[in-house]
Amino acid sequence: MRYGNFERTMNKIKCSECGADAEVPFKPTEGRPVYCRDCYGKKKPRF
């Protein structure tokens, strides 16, 4: 993906909640959960 003058690399992950394969625009930190778009949306607080 390209944003302005830099290219964003996507990293493949397995969702910690549902186990689905997904991609995220950051390098996941080992030992911390990472979620697919759907599961992240369910966990995100709504105001």
Backbone torsions as a table, in degrees:
resi	resn	phi	psi	omega
1	MET	NA	142.8	-177.9
2	ARG	-119.1	128.9	178.3
3	TYR	-126.1	108.1	-179.8
4	GLY	62.3	-122.4	-177.2
5	ASN	-97.2	5.0	179.0
6	PHE	-129.4	156.4	-179.2
7	GLU	-105.3	132.9	-179.2
8	ARG	-95.5	128.3	177.7
9	THR	-94.2	139.3	179.4
10	MET	-99.6	141.1	-179.7
11	ASN	-113.5	132.4	179.9
12	LYS	-77.6	136.9	-179.7
13	ILE	-137.2	167.4	169.9
14	LYS	-116.9	122.5	-175.9
15	CYS	-57.1	131.6	179.7
16	SER	-70.6	-20.5	-177.1
17	GLU	-91.0	-57.0	-173.1
18	CYS	-107.6	-11.4	178.4
19	GLY	83.5	6.2	-179.9
20	ALA	-72.5	147.8	173.5
21	ASP	-77.8	137.2	-179.0
22	ALA	-152.6	176.9	175.8
23	GLU	-128.9	142.9	178.5
24	VAL	-128.5	151.1	-176.6
25	PRO	-87.0	27.2	177.9
26	PHE	-146.6	163.2	178.2
27	LYS	-87.7	116.1	-178.8
28	PRO	-62.7	143.9	177.3
29	THR	-86.6	129.4	-179.2
30	GLU	-61.1	136.1	178.8
31	GLY	90.3	-6.3	178.7
32	ARG	-111.3	141.3	179.9
33	PRO	-68.5	149.4	176.7
34	VAL	-135.8	140.2	-170.9
35	TYR	-121.3	151.7	172.4
36	CYS	-72.1	172.2	-177.0
37	ARG	-58.3	-43.9	-177.6
38	ASP	-65.2	-47.6	-178.6
39	CYS	-68.7	-36.5	177.7
40	TYR	-62.8	-41.2	179.3
41	GLY	-62.4	-34.3	179.0
42	LYS	-72.4	-31.5	-177.7
43	LYS	-86.4	-23.6	-176.3
44	LYS	-65.5	127.6	-179.8
45	PRO	-65.6	141.5	179.8
46	ARG	-109.3	134.3	-179.1
47	PHE	-106.6	NA	NA
